[in-house]
Amino acid sequence: MAVEGSAFDTDGYPIVTAERGPIDNNASVTFRNVTAKLEYTPTERVNTFLRLGHFSEDRVNGKVGEVNDTRWTSVNGGVRIRMPDGSDLQSRVFVDRQQAHFNFLAVTNAAAARNIVRLATDQRVPTNGVGGMAQRTRVIGNSHVFSAGGDGRWVKGESREDAYVAAVPTVIESDGVTQRAVLSVRRASGGAQQSQGVFLQDVFTPLSKLVLTLNARVDHWRNYDGHNIETTVATGLPTVNDKPSIPDKTDTVVSPRIAALYHVSERVSIWGAANSGFRAPTLTELYRQFSVGAVTTRPNDQLGPERLKGGELRVKVLGERLAQPTGSRRAQPHLDDGELVAEVLARMRVGRGSHLRTLCNRIDWVNPATGPPRRPRQRADHVPRGTSQRPHPAIRT
């Protein structure tokens, strides 16, 4: 079992200098993060883990009374099993829950003394997500590493926004810088997204110096329960933007990929790939209206996926001190995953199968359509930031 945490606090930094007035203060942030991980290995063939995490953040945005805060909790666990036939089976599940709060203040005399602010918007964003994946990888014969799997994710979020206007007559609160505001419009916008995907991949070596990778994903998702409920507080009547129900929308995308790695010599290798990918529209883009200053961004529930077609080409040249034989005990450079697979297959051919498990464990598991996973924020997807697609595993070459 392992527990780790981090904390950060700062007095902030003045983001307004020349025009600075009584309403301005330093922009600052305080966050706390703690993670606990429990691993259990009942046999040499089975490994399991459970991870719990909690993240909290409080921000001051550079004006008196303008603050944001986020609370995020996650639970994920998984199992990895080495099957009797030598194949590798992995499965993982996760649950995310997040609460975010934002308020935005208007500077009523920004061109003058910057001495009065007024609450413009107060927003709360609850978000929940659940997902999982399963994958099986097997070495077939002397030249193939075959992988197949599937994954799914469900996320639901809603932006609960209160819009304010200046009170009439004008009233300055006791702090001397805040103008009284009254609630004008209430808006609740959001929806849910359910996605599933399956993938197949074969990494094989038709020649001793050539490694080919063929893979493809099929992704299907459904957006539903979309709504934008907007009410004028003074009358209790819906506004012109009120949409209690937005039609469901579904889509399916196929993402193929082919890659090749050719070893010209021990020091020189050439790698190239051609692939297609996509990005599904987020809940924010589909359902949520938001404003920053005088700029209002409106949703579009008719959005489809963004599509990508791309290619890569790379030549790697190793220096003399790095180009050591495969069996050398000296430190070796990092190998690409295609090179790892080639090394696995080469060692199988010469009877060095005892190293197979170690080499397979060094292969990175990433999304064949979108590339390596992004892990920096470790926070649940939520409406204001957009919902991201979690990485799905496959061998990168």
C-alpha positions as CSV (number, residue, x, y, z in Angstrom):
1,M,0.0,0.0,0.0
2,A,1.2,3.5,-0.8
3,V,-0.1,6.9,0.1
4,E,1.2,10.2,-1.4
5,G,0.0,13.8,-1.4
6,S,0.9,17.2,-2.4
7,A,0.0,20.8,-1.4
8,F,0.6,24.2,-2.9
9,D,-0.2,27.7,-1.6
10,T,0.8,31.1,-2.9
11,D,0.2,34.7,-2.0
12,G,-0.5,35.3,-5.7
13,Y,0.5,37.8,-8.3
14,P,-0.9,41.2,-9.3
15,I,-2.5,40.8,-12.8
16,V,-3.6,44.4,-12.9
17,T,-0.8,47.0,-12.3
18,A,-1.0,50.3,-14.1
19,E,-4.8,50.6,-13.8
20,R,-4.9,48.9,-10.4
21,G,-7.7,50.1,-8.1
22,P,-9.4,49.2,-4.7
23,I,-11.2,46.2,-6.3
24,D,-8.0,44.5,-7.4
25,N,-6.0,42.0,-5.4
26,N,-3.5,39.2,-6.2
27,A,-4.6,36.2,-8.2
28,S,-3.7,33.2,-6.1
29,V,-4.3,29.5,-5.8
30,T,-4.3,26.8,-3.1
31,F,-4.6,23.1,-3.8
32,R,-4.4,19.8,-1.9
33,N,-4.1,16.4,-3.5
34,V,-3.9,12.9,-1.9
35,T,-3.8,9.5,-3.5
36,A,-3.8,6.0,-2.0
37,K,-3.0,2.9,-3.9
38,L,-3.4,-0.7,-2.8
39,E,-1.9,-3.6,-4.8
40,Y,-2.5,-7.3,-4.2
41,T,-0.8,-10.2,-6.0
42,P,-2.4,-13.5,-4.8
43,T,-0.3,-15.5,-7.4
44,E,2.5,-14.8,-9.8
45,R,-0.2,-14.8,-12.6
46,V,-2.6,-12.3,-11.0
47,N,-2.1,-8.7,-10.0
48,T,-4.8,-6.4,-8.8
49,F,-4.9,-2.7,-7.7
50,L,-7.2,-0.2,-6.2
51,R,-6.6,3.6,-6.2
52,L,-8.4,6.4,-4.4
53,G,-7.8,10.0,-5.0
54,H,-9.1,13.4,-3.8
55,F,-8.2,16.8,-5.2
56,S,-9.3,20.3,-3.9
57,E,-8.5,23.7,-5.3
58,D,-9.4,27.2,-4.3
59,R,-8.6,30.2,-6.6
60,V,-8.8,34.0,-6.2
61,N,-9.1,35.5,-9.6
62,G,-7.6,39.0,-9.0
63,K,-10.7,40.9,-7.9
64,V,-12.3,41.3,-4.5
65,G,-14.8,38.5,-4.0
66,E,-14.1,36.7,-7.3
67,V,-13.3,33.1,-6.4
68,N,-13.4,29.6,-7.9
69,D,-13.2,26.2,-6.2
70,T,-13.1,22.6,-7.4
71,R,-13.5,19.3,-5.5
72,W,-12.8,16.0,-7.2
73,T,-12.9,12.4,-6.0
74,S,-12.0,9.4,-8.0
75,V,-11.9,5.6,-7.5
76,N,-10.4,3.2,-10.0
77,G,-9.3,-0.4,-9.9
78,G,-8.1,-3.2,-12.1
79,V,-6.7,-6.7,-12.6
80,R,-4.1,-8.1,-14.8
81,I,-4.0,-11.9,-15.4
82,R,-1.4,-14.0,-17.2
83,M,-3.6,-16.8,-18.8
84,P,-2.5,-20.4,-19.0
85,D,-2.0,-20.0,-22.8
86,G,0.5,-17.2,-22.2
87,S,-1.8,-14.4,-23.1
88,D,-2.3,-11.2,-21.0
89,L,-5.7,-10.1,-19.8
90,Q,-6.3,-6.6,-18.4
91,S,-9.5,-5.0,-17.0
92,R,-10.0,-1.7,-15.3
93,V,-13.0,0.4,-14.0
94,F,-13.2,3.9,-12.7
95,V,-15.7,6.3,-11.0
96,D,-15.3,10.1,-11.0
97,R,-17.3,12.7,-9.1
98,Q,-16.6,16.5,-9.3
99,Q,-18.1,19.7,-7.9
100,A,-17.0,23.0,-9.4
101,H,-18.0,26.5,-8.4
102,F,-17.2,29.8,-10.3
103,N,-18.4,33.3,-9.9
104,F,-17.6,36.3,-12.1
105,L,-17.6,40.0,-11.2
106,A,-18.2,42.9,-13.5
107,V,-16.1,46.1,-13.0
108,T,-18.7,48.8,-13.4
109,N,-16.2,51.6,-14.0
110,A,-13.2,49.8,-15.6
111,A,-12.2,52.9,-17.6
112,A,-11.9,55.1,-14.5
113,A,-10.8,54.3,-11.0
114,R,-11.7,50.5,-10.8
115,N,-13.3,51.0,-7.4
116,I,-16.7,49.3,-7.8
117,V,-17.5,45.6,-8.7
118,R,-20.8,43.8,-9.1
119,L,-21.6,40.1,-9.2
120,A,-22.5,39.1,-12.8
121,T,-22.7,35.3,-12.7
122,D,-22.6,32.5,-10.1
123,Q,-22.2,29.0,-11.4
124,R,-22.1,25.5,-10.0
125,V,-21.2,22.5,-12.1
126,P,-21.7,18.9,-10.7
127,T,-20.3,16.1,-12.9
128,N,-20.3,12.3,-12.6
129,G,-18.5,9.7,-14.7
130,V,-18.2,5.9,-14.8
131,G,-16.2,3.8,-17.2
132,G,-14.1,0.7,-17.8
133,M,-12.1,-1.3,-20.3
134,A,-10.9,-4.9,-21.0
135,Q,-8.1,-6.0,-23.2
136,R,-6.4,-9.3,-24.1
137,T,-3.0,-9.6,-25.7
138,R,-1.4,-12.8,-27.0
139,V,1.7,-13.8,-28.9
140,I,0.8,-16.0,-31.9
141,G,3.4,-18.1,-33.5
142,N,6.9,-16.5,-34.0
143,S,5.8,-13.2,-35.6
144,H,2.5,-11.9,-34.3
145,V,1.5,-10.0,-31.1
146,F,-2.3,-9.7,-31.3
147,S,-4.5,-7.5,-29.1
148,A,-8.3,-7.0,-28.9
149,G,-10.4,-5.1,-26.4
150,G,-13.2,-2.8,-25.7
151,D,-14.1,0.1,-23.4
152,G,-17.0,2.2,-22.4
153,R,-17.7,5.5,-20.6
154,W,-20.7,7.4,-19.2
155,V,-20.6,11.0,-18.1
156,K,-23.3,13.4,-17.0
157,G,-22.9,17.1,-16.2
158,E,-25.0,20.2,-15.7
159,S,-24.2,23.9,-15.4
160,R,-26.4,25.6,-12.9
161,E,-26.0,29.3,-13.5
162,D,-27.4,32.4,-11.9
163,A,-27.1,35.7,-13.8
164,Y,-27.3,39.0,-11.9
165,V,-28.0,42.6,-12.8
166,A,-27.3,45.9,-10.9
167,A,-29.9,46.7,-8.2
168,V,-32.0,49.8,-8.7
169,P,-31.5,52.2,-7.0
170,T,-27.7,51.7,-6.8
171,V,-26.5,50.5,-3.4
172,I,-22.9,50.0,-2.3
173,E,-22.3,47.3,0.3
174,S,-20.5,47.9,3.6
175,D,-17.1,46.9,2.1
176,G,-17.2,50.1,0.0
177,V,-16.4,48.4,-3.3
178,T,-19.2,46.0,-4.1
179,Q,-22.4,47.2,-5.8
180,R,-25.6,45.3,-4.8
181,A,-26.9,42.9,-7.5
182,V,-30.2,41.2,-7.9
183,L,-30.9,37.8,-9.5
184,S,-32.2,38.1,-13.1
185,V,-32.0,34.8,-14.9
186,R,-31.6,31.2,-13.8
187,R,-30.2,28.7,-16.3
188,A,-29.7,24.9,-16.0
189,S,-28.0,23.4,-19.1
190,G,-26.4,20.0,-19.6
191,G,-26.8,16.4,-20.7
192,A,-25.3,13.0,-20.7
193,Q,-22.9,11.2,-23.1
194,Q,-22.5,7.4,-23.4
195,S,-19.7,6.0,-25.5
196,Q,-18.4,2.5,-26.3
197,G,-15.4,1.4,-28.4
198,V,-13.8,-1.8,-29.6
199,F,-10.4,-2.3,-31.2
200,L,-8.1,-4.9,-32.8
201,Q,-4.4,-4.8,-33.4
202,D,-1.7,-7.0,-34.9
203,V,2.0,-6.3,-34.6
204,F,4.0,-8.7,-36.8
205,T,7.4,-9.2,-38.3
206,P,7.3,-10.4,-41.9
207,L,11.1,-9.9,-42.1
208,S,13.7,-9.9,-39.3
209,K,14.3,-6.2,-39.8
210,L,10.7,-5.1,-40.4
211,V,7.9,-4.6,-37.8
212,L,4.4,-3.8,-39.1
213,T,1.4,-2.7,-37.0
214,L,-2.2,-2.8,-38.2
215,N,-5.0,-1.6,-35.9
216,A,-8.4,-0.1,-36.0
217,R,-11.0,1.2,-33.6
218,V,-14.8,1.5,-33.9
219,D,-16.3,4.1,-31.5
220,H,-20.0,4.7,-31.0
221,W,-21.6,7.3,-28.7
222,R,-24.9,8.7,-27.8
223,N,-25.7,12.2,-26.4
224,Y,-29.0,12.3,-24.6
225,D,-31.0,14.1,-21.9
226,G,-29.8,17.5,-23.3
227,H,-31.6,20.6,-22.0
228,N,-31.2,24.3,-21.4
229,I,-33.9,25.4,-18.9
230,E,-33.8,29.2,-18.7
231,T,-36.2,31.3,-16.6
232,T,-36.7,35.0,-15.9
233,V,-36.7,35.3,-12.1
234,A,-39.0,38.4,-12.0
235,T,-41.8,36.8,-14.0
236,G,-41.2,33.1,-13.6
237,L,-41.5,32.7,-17.3
238,P,-39.1,30.9,-19.7
239,T,-36.8,33.0,-21.8
240,V,-36.5,32.8,-25.6
241,N,-33.5,30.5,-25.2
242,D,-35.4,28.0,-23.1
243,K,-35.1,24.4,-24.4
244,P,-36.5,21.9,-21.9
245,S,-35.6,19.0,-24.2
246,I,-32.9,18.7,-26.9
247,P,-33.1,15.7,-29.3
248,D,-30.8,12.8,-28.8
249,K,-27.9,12.4,-31.2
250,T,-25.7,9.3,-32.0
251,D,-22.7,8.8,-34.2
252,T,-20.1,6.1,-35.1
253,V,-16.5,6.6,-36.2
254,V,-14.0,4.0,-37.6
255,S,-10.3,4.9,-36.9
256,P,-7.7,2.8,-38.8
257,R,-4.0,3.0,-38.4
258,I,-0.9,1.4,-40.1
259,A,2.7,1.8,-39.0
260,A,6.1,0.3,-40.0
261,L,9.5,0.1,-38.3
262,Y,12.5,-0.9,-40.4
263,H,15.9,-1.5,-38.9
264,V,18.4,-0.4,-41.6
265,S,21.3,-1.4,-39.2
266,E,22.0,-1.6,-35.5
267,R,22.3,2.2,-35.4
268,V,19.7,3.3,-37.9
269,S,16.0,2.7,-38.0
270,I,13.1,4.3,-40.0
271,W,9.6,4.6,-38.6
272,G,6.5,5.8,-40.3
273,A,2.7,5.7,-39.7
274,A,-0.6,6.8,-41.3
275,N,-3.7,7.1,-39.2
276,S,-7.1,8.7,-38.8
277,G,-8.7,9.9,-35.6
278,F,-11.6,12.0,-34.2
279,R,-12.8,14.1,-31.3
280,A,-16.4,13.8,-30.1
281,P,-18.1,17.1,-29.2
282,T,-18.1,17.8,-25.4
283,L,-21.1,18.5,-23.2
284,T,-20.0,22.1,-23.0
285,E,-20.0,22.5,-26.8
286,L,-23.4,20.7,-27.2
287,Y,-25.5,22.2,-24.4
288,R,-23.8,24.9,-22.3
289,Q,-24.0,28.7,-22.8
290,F,-21.4,30.8,-20.9
291,S,-20.1,34.3,-20.9
292,V,-16.7,35.9,-20.3
293,G,-17.0,39.7,-20.0
294,A,-19.0,40.9,-23.0
295,V,-18.4,37.7,-25.0
296,T,-21.1,35.0,-25.0
297,T,-20.4,31.5,-26.3
298,R,-23.5,29.6,-27.3
299,P,-23.9,25.8,-27.6
300,N,-24.6,23.8,-30.7
301,D,-26.5,20.6,-30.2
302,Q,-26.0,19.6,-33.9
303,L,-22.2,19.3,-33.7
304,G,-20.7,16.1,-35.0
305,P,-17.2,14.7,-34.5
306,E,-14.0,16.5,-35.6
307,R,-12.0,14.2,-37.9
308,L,-8.3,13.9,-38.5
309,K,-6.1,12.2,-41.1
310,G,-2.4,12.2,-40.4
311,G,1.0,10.7,-41.0
312,E,4.4,10.6,-39.4
313,L,7.9,9.8,-40.5
314,R,11.0,9.5,-38.4
315,V,14.6,8.4,-38.8
316,K,16.6,7.4,-35.6
317,V,20.3,7.2,-35.6
318,L,22.1,6.0,-32.4
319,G,25.6,7.0,-31.5
320,E,28.3,4.3,-31.2
321,R,28.1,4.2,-27.3
322,L,24.4,3.6,-27.4
323,A,24.3,1.0,-30.2
324,Q,25.1,-2.0,-27.9
325,P,24.0,-5.6,-28.8
326,T,20.7,-6.7,-27.5
327,G,22.2,-9.0,-24.9
328,S,24.6,-6.5,-23.5
329,R,24.6,-5.8,-19.7
330,R,25.5,-2.2,-20.2
331,A,22.8,0.5,-20.0
332,Q,20.7,0.5,-23.2
333,P,18.7,3.4,-24.7
334,H,14.9,3.5,-24.5
335,L,13.3,1.4,-27.1
336,D,10.2,2.2,-29.1
337,D,7.4,-0.2,-28.5
338,G,7.7,-1.5,-32.0
339,E,11.4,-2.2,-31.2
340,L,10.3,-4.0,-28.0
341,V,7.9,-6.2,-29.9
342,A,10.7,-7.0,-32.4
343,E,13.0,-7.9,-29.6
344,V,10.4,-10.1,-28.0
345,L,9.9,-12.0,-31.2
346,A,13.6,-12.2,-31.9
347,R,14.3,-13.7,-28.5
348,M,11.5,-16.2,-28.9
349,R,13.2,-17.4,-32.1
350,V,16.5,-18.0,-30.4
351,G,15.0,-19.6,-27.3
352,R,15.3,-16.7,-24.9
353,G,11.6,-16.9,-23.8
354,S,12.4,-16.2,-20.1
355,H,12.7,-12.5,-21.0
356,L,9.4,-12.4,-22.8
357,R,7.3,-11.3,-19.8
358,T,9.7,-8.5,-18.8
359,L,9.8,-7.1,-22.3
360,C,6.0,-7.2,-22.7
361,N,5.6,-5.3,-19.4
362,R,7.7,-2.5,-20.9
363,I,5.2,-1.9,-23.7
364,D,3.1,1.3,-23.2
365,W,-0.6,0.9,-23.6
366,V,-2.1,3.9,-25.3
367,N,-5.0,4.9,-27.6
368,P,-4.2,3.9,-31.2
369,A,-6.4,6.7,-32.5
370,T,-5.2,9.6,-30.3
371,G,-1.8,8.7,-29.0
372,P,-0.3,8.5,-25.5
373,P,-2.6,9.2,-22.5
374,R,-2.6,12.6,-20.9
375,R,-2.3,12.4,-17.1
376,P,-1.4,15.8,-15.8
377,R,-4.5,17.0,-14.1
378,Q,-6.0,13.8,-12.8
379,R,-9.4,15.5,-12.5
380,A,-12.9,14.4,-13.6
381,D,-14.3,15.8,-16.8
382,H,-16.7,18.5,-16.2
383,V,-18.9,20.8,-18.2
384,P,-17.0,24.1,-18.2
385,R,-13.7,22.4,-19.2
386,G,-15.3,19.9,-21.6
387,T,-15.4,16.1,-21.4
388,S,-12.4,14.3,-22.7
389,Q,-12.2,10.8,-24.0
390,R,-10.2,8.6,-21.7
391,P,-7.3,6.8,-23.4
392,H,-7.9,3.2,-24.6
393,P,-5.1,0.7,-24.6
394,A,-3.2,-0.7,-27.5
395,I,0.5,-1.1,-28.3
396,R,2.1,2.0,-29.6
397,T,4.7,1.5,-32.3
